[in-house]
Amino acid sequence: MTLQEIQASDKPILRPVDIAPILQCDPQYIRDIARSNPVTLGFPALVMGKRVKIPRIPFLQFLGYKEVSQ
């Protein structure tokens, strides 16, 4: 997904594959860090078994967006 698509989306949860292009990293890196040391990501990540989910609004706030549509 692009940043514009994430901003326009109404999905409450994003996947590592959605945000990896924005952070310019591999989705597996996000998964690994979310499991081992989630504080270093800078945004919340939910680990549910093998799945990693990222709340959209906190992720956008991490990127500096103040006005985020819910």
Secondary structure, DSSP 4 states (H G I P E B T S, - for coil): --HHHHHH---SEE-HHHHHHHHTS-HHHHHHHHHH-GGGGSS--EEETTEEEEEHHHHHHHTT------
